[in-house]
Amino acid sequence: MADRRLSFVRSVIDGDLNISQACRAFGISRPTGYALLQRFENEGVAGLFDRSRAPLHRPQTIDEAIANQILALKVKHPSWGPKKLKASLEESTGAKWPATSTIGDILKRAGLVKSRHLKSRCPSAPIRPTEQRPNELWCVDYKGQFCLRGGHLCYPLTMTDQASRYLLRCQALPDVTGRKAWPYFVGAFQEYGLPAAIRSDNGAPFAAASTTGLTYLALRLIKLGIRLERIDPGKPQQNGAHERMHRTLKAEAISPASDTLIGQQGRFDAWRREFNDERPHEALDQRTPGSIYVVSPRAMPLVLPELEYPVGMRVTRVRTNGMIRWRGGFVFVSEVLIGEPVGLDHFDEHYYALYVGRQPVAVLDERTAAFLPAKQASKMLAELSRHPIG
């Protein structure tokens, strides 16, 4: 290109062609021809080479010091995206920072962003209203077990407050038995008070495949006046916020695993502090859970209360074989409830609801003197739960 331009200039300077003839011969406009002659006069042959089209002044260019702070925070928190980085920097400095798109460009140029393929997702299926206050609903679960480098299995027990996303507990346990989990529930209740309800899946130690679905742990929660919620089988999206926290937990505090449960617990504790007090959450308008959560006004009692029932409800005690007396015979209820009083409430022409405290747990068909299968009874129990007794 520069050679052709030089030929044009020489044809005019040497007098072989006038400016009009030269422009026609080389297929350029007269303004371009005059510009090339002017550049040759001012800069010589160098003026005929292509020039950079980059603007001389770029008002959107990010100062290197600002970019370095963004990159440093990204290195500290590899899983944080532009929105969280921007919110955290503005919170810590009190100043405005570049737009999230600009921060994203900085991360891409530094090679700190991984491309991903978005997967189609199922629509959420909430089982309670989304507008909640802290301690109206806690969510509990076990993050899937994983093997420590020392060879033992670790089962992380996690508890979150649904409204604030506050991570109440993240405990490394050796199994999923209710007796191992209960002391950590007690510790959480002593520190934060009692929630109105707890949501879980249908696995151990929260539920059992039995007439009542109750376990050692579930019975104690009911005695504390906590309403039990269980998501539908195979629908983890009903506990979506908690499941999303688990994904972050795995990425930031599990992979790779520690050698021992004690070592893994140390990582969980550090990560929990960061999750609650440093990490902005998009669902909270980029605030941290710790800035929203407040403890419950319902204190943990010193002694586990006894089950109580409203006046007028038929109350009977579960025998040592797990049965209750029913119209001259016996019906098996649950070994978990041995020695406990249970209530029976006639709510339909042929059906009685079995209550444990204020929680309806099973439906008895008086025609067959047998409890309905859980799947058949679930809709009835859900309706009864919406209309508390007493």
C-alpha positions in Angstrom: 0.0 0.0 0.0 2.8 2.4 0.9 4.5 1.6 -2.5 1.4 2.5 -4.5 1.0 5.8 -2.5 4.7 6.6 -3.2 4.1 6.0 -7.0 1.2 8.4 -6.9 3.2 11.1 -5.2 6.2 10.7 -7.6 3.9 10.9 -10.7 2.7 14.3 -9.5 6.0 15.7 -8.2 7.9 14.6 -11.3 5.3 16.3 -13.5 4.2 13.1 -15.3 0.6 13.7 -14.4 -1.4 16.6 -12.9 -3.3 16.0 -9.6 -6.6 15.3 -11.4 -5.0 12.8 -13.8 -3.1 11.1 -11.1 -6.2 10.7 -8.8 -8.1 9.1 -11.7 -5.2 6.8 -12.6 -4.8 5.5 -9.0 -8.5 5.4 -8.3 -8.6 7.9 -5.3 -10.4 11.1 -4.6 -8.8 14.5 -5.0 -9.0 15.2 -1.1 -7.2 11.9 -0.5 -4.6 12.8 -3.2 -4.0 16.2 -1.6 -3.7 14.6 1.9 -1.1 12.1 0.6 1.0 14.9 -0.9 0.8 16.9 2.4 1.8 13.9 4.5 4.8 13.2 2.1 5.9 16.9 2.4 5.7 16.8 6.2 7.0 13.3 7.0 8.6 12.0 3.9 8.1 8.3 2.9 7.1 7.4 6.6 4.0 9.5 6.2 2.6 7.2 3.5 2.4 4.2 5.7 -0.9 3.2 7.4 -1.6 5.0 10.7 -3.2 3.6 13.9 -6.9 4.2 14.1 -6.8 4.1 17.9 -8.2 7.4 19.4 -5.6 9.8 20.7 -7.7 10.4 23.8 -9.6 7.5 25.5 -11.7 8.8 28.5 -12.8 5.3 29.4 -9.3 3.9 29.9 -9.0 2.4 33.4 -6.1 3.5 35.6 -3.6 0.7 36.1 -3.8 1.0 39.9 -7.6 0.5 39.8 -7.3 -2.5 37.5 -4.7 -4.0 39.8 -7.0 -3.7 42.8 -9.8 -5.4 40.8 -7.5 -8.2 39.8 -6.1 -8.6 43.3 -9.6 -9.1 44.7 -10.4 -11.6 42.0 -7.3 -13.6 42.8 -8.4 -13.6 46.5 -11.9 -14.7 45.5 -11.7 -16.7 42.3 -15.4 -17.6 42.1 -16.6 -14.0 42.4 -17.9 -12.4 39.3 -17.9 -8.7 38.3 -21.1 -7.8 40.3 -19.7 -9.2 43.5 -16.3 -7.6 43.0 -17.8 -4.2 42.3 -20.1 -4.4 45.3 -17.3 -5.4 47.6 -14.9 -2.7 46.4 -17.6 0.0 46.7 -18.5 -1.2 50.2 -14.8 -1.3 51.4 -13.7 2.0 49.8 -16.9 4.1 49.8 -16.1 5.2 46.2 -17.7 4.5 42.8 -16.0 1.8 40.7 -16.1 1.0 37.0 -19.2 -0.7 35.6 -19.6 -4.4 35.9 -19.1 -4.8 32.1 -15.8 -2.9 32.3 -14.7 -5.1 35.3 -15.6 -8.1 33.2 -13.4 -6.9 30.3 -10.5 -6.4 32.7 -10.9 -10.0 34.0 -11.1 -11.3 30.4 -7.9 -9.5 29.3 -6.1 -11.0 32.4 -7.4 -14.5 31.6 -9.3 -14.8 34.8 -12.7 -15.6 33.3 -13.7 -19.1 32.2 -16.3 -19.4 29.5 -19.3 -21.5 30.3 -22.2 -23.0 28.6 -25.6 -22.1 30.1 -27.8 -25.0 30.8 -31.6 -24.9 30.6 -33.2 -24.9 34.1 -36.5 -26.0 35.5 -38.7 -23.2 36.9 -38.6 -22.9 40.6 -41.4 -24.3 42.8 -41.5 -22.4 46.0 -43.4 -24.0 48.8 -43.6 -20.8 50.9 -43.9 -17.1 50.0 -40.6 -15.6 49.2 -41.1 -12.4 51.3 -39.8 -13.5 54.7 -38.1 -12.1 57.7 -35.0 -13.7 59.4 -35.8 -16.8 61.3 -39.2 -17.5 59.7 -37.5 -20.4 57.9 -34.2 -22.1 58.2 -33.0 -24.6 55.5 -30.9 -27.6 56.5 -29.2 -30.3 54.5 -26.0 -32.4 54.1 -23.7 -31.5 51.3 -22.9 -34.7 49.5 -20.2 -36.7 51.3 -16.6 -36.6 50.0 -13.4 -38.4 50.9 -10.8 -36.6 52.9 -7.2 -37.0 51.8 -6.7 -39.1 55.0 -9.2 -41.6 53.7 -12.2 -40.9 55.9 -15.5 -39.6 54.7 -16.8 -36.1 55.5 -20.5 -35.2 55.6 -21.0 -31.4 55.8 -24.1 -30.4 57.8 -25.3 -27.0 56.7 -28.0 -24.6 58.0 -29.0 -21.3 56.5 -31.6 -18.6 57.2 -33.7 -18.4 54.1 -34.5 -14.6 54.2 -31.0 -13.4 54.8 -29.0 -16.3 53.3 -27.0 -16.2 56.6 -24.9 -19.5 57.0 -25.7 -20.5 60.6 -23.6 -23.7 60.6 -21.3 -25.6 58.3 -20.1 -28.6 60.3 -17.8 -31.5 59.1 -19.4 -34.7 60.5 -18.4 -38.4 60.1 -21.9 -39.6 59.3 -25.5 -38.5 59.0 -27.1 -39.8 62.2 -29.4 -37.6 64.1 -27.6 -38.2 67.4 -24.4 -36.7 65.9 -26.3 -33.8 64.3 -28.5 -32.8 67.3 -25.7 -31.2 69.4 -25.0 -28.8 66.5 -28.7 -27.9 66.2 -28.7 -27.2 69.9 -25.6 -25.0 69.5 -27.2 -23.0 66.7 -30.4 -22.6 68.7 -28.5 -21.4 71.7 -26.5 -18.9 69.6 -29.3 -17.6 67.3 -32.6 -18.6 68.9 -35.4 -20.8 67.4 -36.8 -20.5 63.9 -40.5 -20.8 63.1 -39.9 -23.5 60.6 -37.1 -25.7 59.2 -37.1 -27.0 55.6 -35.2 -30.2 54.6 -35.3 -33.0 52.1 -36.7 -36.4 52.8 -33.4 -38.1 53.7 -31.8 -39.1 57.0 -31.6 -37.8 59.6 -34.4 -35.3 58.9 -37.1 -37.8 57.7 -37.6 -41.6 57.5 -39.6 -43.8 55.2 -42.3 -44.6 57.7 -45.9 -43.9 58.6 -45.1 -40.6 60.3 -41.8 -39.8 58.6 -40.3 -38.9 62.0 -36.8 -39.4 63.2 -34.9 -38.8 66.5 -34.0 -35.4 65.2 -37.4 -34.5 63.8 -39.2 -35.3 67.1 -36.9 -32.9 69.0 -37.5 -30.1 66.6 -41.2 -30.5 67.0 -40.9 -30.4 70.8 -39.2 -27.0 70.4 -42.3 -25.8 68.5 -40.6 -25.7 65.2 -42.7 -26.5 62.2 -41.2 -29.1 59.8 -41.3 -28.5 56.0 -40.1 -31.2 53.6 -39.5 -30.6 49.9 -41.1 -32.9 47.4 -39.0 -35.9 46.5 -36.7 -35.2 43.5 -37.3 -31.5 43.6 -34.2 -29.8 45.1 -35.2 -26.5 43.4 -37.7 -26.1 46.3 -34.6 -25.5 48.4 -32.8 -23.7 45.6 -30.9 -21.0 47.6 -29.5 -23.6 49.9 -28.4 -25.9 47.0 -26.7 -22.9 45.3 -24.8 -22.3 48.5 -23.6 -25.9 48.4 -22.2 -25.4 44.9 -20.1 -22.5 46.1 -19.1 -24.4 49.2 -17.8 -27.3 47.1 -15.8 -24.9 44.8 -14.3 -22.8 47.5 -13.9 -24.9 50.6 -13.9 -28.6 49.6 -11.9 -28.9 46.3 -9.3 -30.1 47.2 -10.2 -31.7 50.5 -8.2 -31.5 53.7 -6.5 -34.4 55.4 -8.7 -34.6 58.5 -12.1 -33.6 59.8 -10.5 -31.0 62.1 -8.5 -29.5 59.2 -11.6 -29.5 57.0 -13.6 -27.8 59.8 -11.0 -25.0 59.9 -11.6 -24.4 56.2 -15.3 -24.4 56.7 -15.1 -21.9 59.5 -13.0 -19.5 57.5 -15.2 -19.8 54.5 -18.3 -19.3 56.5 -17.0 -16.0 57.9 -16.3 -14.9 54.3 -19.7 -16.0 53.1 -21.6 -14.2 55.8 -19.5 -11.0 56.2 -17.6 -10.4 52.9 -19.4 -12.0 50.0 -22.1 -9.8 48.4 -25.2 -11.6 47.4 -27.1 -10.6 44.3 -30.4 -11.8 45.8 -29.8 -9.3 48.7 -29.1 -6.4 46.3 -25.3 -7.1 46.8 -25.5 -6.8 50.6 -23.9 -9.4 52.8 -26.0 -11.9 54.9 -24.3 -10.6 58.1 -25.7 -7.1 57.4 -29.3 -8.4 57.3 -29.5 -11.3 59.7 -30.7 -10.7 63.3 -31.1 -13.4 66.0 -34.5 -14.9 66.8 -36.5 -13.5 69.8 -37.4 -17.2 70.7 -34.7 -18.5 73.0 -33.7 -22.1 73.3 -35.2 -23.5 76.5 -32.9 -25.2 79.0 -35.0 -28.4 79.0 -36.7 -29.9 76.0 -40.5 -29.2 76.4 -43.1 -32.0 76.5 -45.6 -32.3 73.7 -48.8 -30.4 74.3 -52.2 -30.6 72.7 -55.3 -28.3 72.6 -58.3 -29.0 74.8 -60.7 -31.3 73.1 -58.2 -33.3 71.1 -58.1 -37.0 71.7 -54.7 -37.8 73.2 -53.2 -41.2 73.6 -49.7 -42.4 74.5 -47.6 -44.6 72.2 -46.9 -48.0 73.8 -43.5 -49.7 74.1 -44.2 -51.6 70.8 -44.8 -48.4 68.9 -48.6 -48.9 68.8 -51.6 -46.9 69.9 -55.0 -48.3 71.0 -57.7 -47.7 68.4 -61.3 -48.8 68.9 -60.6 -52.1 70.7 -57.5 -52.9 68.7 -54.0 -51.5 68.0 -52.4 -49.5 65.2 -48.7 -49.2 64.7 -47.5 -45.6 64.7 -43.7 -45.3 65.2 -40.9 -46.6 67.4 -39.5 -43.1 67.5 -42.6 -42.0 69.4 -42.5 -44.7 72.1 -43.6 -43.2 75.4 -44.8 -39.9 73.8 -48.4 -38.6 73.7 -49.9 -38.1 70.3 -53.2 -36.5 69.3 -56.0 -37.6 67.0 -58.3 -35.0 65.4 -61.3 -35.9 63.3 -61.1 -33.6 60.3 -63.1 -35.4 57.6 -66.0 -37.9 57.4 -63.7 -40.9 57.4 -60.3 -39.5 58.4 -58.4 -38.6 61.6 -55.2 -36.6 61.5 -52.4 -37.8 63.8 -50.6 -34.9 65.5 -47.3 -34.9 67.2 -47.4 -31.6 69.1 -48.8 -29.1 66.5 -47.4 -31.0 63.5 -49.8 -33.3 61.6 -47.8 -36.3 60.5 -50.2 -39.0 59.3 -53.8 -39.7 58.3 -55.8 -42.6 59.8 -58.7 -44.1 57.8 -61.3 -45.1 60.3 -62.9 -47.5 57.8 -59.8 -49.7 57.5 -58.2 -48.8 60.9 -54.9 -48.2 59.0 -52.8 -45.2 58.2 -52.8 -43.9 54.6 -49.6 -44.3 52.5 -47.5 -41.1 52.7 -48.1 -40.2 49.0 -51.8 -40.4 49.4 -51.8 -38.5 52.7 -49.4 -35.7 51.7 -52.1 -33.4 50.2 -54.3 -33.7 53.3 -51.3 -33.0 55.6 -50.3 -30.0 53.5 -53.8 -28.6 53.9 -53.9 -29.3 57.6 -50.5 -27.6 58.0 -52.0 -24.4 56.6 -54.5 -24.3 59.3 -52.7 -24.8 62.7 -54.6 -26.3 65.6 -55.3 -24.5 68.8 
